[in-house]
Amino acid sequence: MRPGRAEDLPAIVELWRADVAAGRRDSMPRRAHVDLLADRFDWPARSRVVPGSEDELTGAVLASAYPSPDGPLAQLEISAKSPAVMEDLARWGVGLSRAAGAVAVLVWTGRGHGEPLRSVGLQPTRPWWRMDRDLQDGVPERQAVDGYRLIDGRDAARGSWADMHNRSFADHWRFSYRAEDELVGGKSPALCLMAMSAGGEPAAITLCEVERLDSDSRPQPVGLIRSVGTVPQHRRRGLATWLVSEALVRLRAAGARHASLYVDALNPTQAPNAYRKLGFDVAFESEVWEATFP
């Protein structure tokens, strides 16, 4: 095992591609994520790789950290060709996270592929679903909510997206603060949606984009629906359903042939039920494994 380098990225991408084929992850990362790793990732401090034959790798782990109300959260992105390599990489990542002061470390992996993590102190915490629906045969009728109006990124004030995201998800499991550029940077303003109350108060958001995903079985391009959130005082009025139904219309108009969103299957707002009513079904189930540090 050695520290990773930027020039290892092509071999890591091949590990990710093998993960998708084996069901260890649901899809390849977006191009923007790969570009960010190439340009700004701290490879010596936050990665380890296991060399294989020639230019191949048998495993890699990338560590990230995010601020949360409880303290720093660490996330490990682990790809490995064998359970033993996965265990070794996870052990390094857990040790790094704990030494850096994280309150918890999280790993996402395809259902049934996380057992090697148990030996280094991680436990399965919850299922995490990717829910899909086809857009080629039409979209559901938009469901406006009385007393609210819809605006998009062409009308919303700068800074309002991060504020809305953080207030909407503050009471969700393992919430982490997000910044404005992280949320809406590079996205089409027409695909960033916000519901406003009659009094002009932001009430709910969703952020979308259209992507062509490598090594993916879904009809391309895919419309990705993210950050579907409602601030607590405006919940259970149908705002999320309205925003997602509007998002489907706009994504289809932007050329998407398929739509996907991600949801905590144990979400206390029962969001998966609302998505099913809009034609979404579970297409991939991940498991979230977690270790906490007192």
Secondary structure, 3 states (H helix, E strand, C coil): CECCCHHHHHHHHHHHHHHHHHCCCCCCCCHHHHHHHHHHCCHHHHEEEEECCCCCEEEEEEEEEECCCCCCEEEEEEEECCHHHHHHHHHHHHHHHHHCCCCEEEEEEECCCCHHHHHHCCEEEEEEEEEEEECCCCCCCCCCCCCEEEEECCCCCCCHHHHHHHHHHCCCCCCCCCCHHHHHCCCCHHHEEEEEECCCCEEEEEEEEEECCCCCCCCCCEEEEEEEEECHHHCCCCHHHHHHHHHHHHHHHCCCCEEEEEEECCCCCCHHHHHHHCCCEEEEEEEEEEEECC
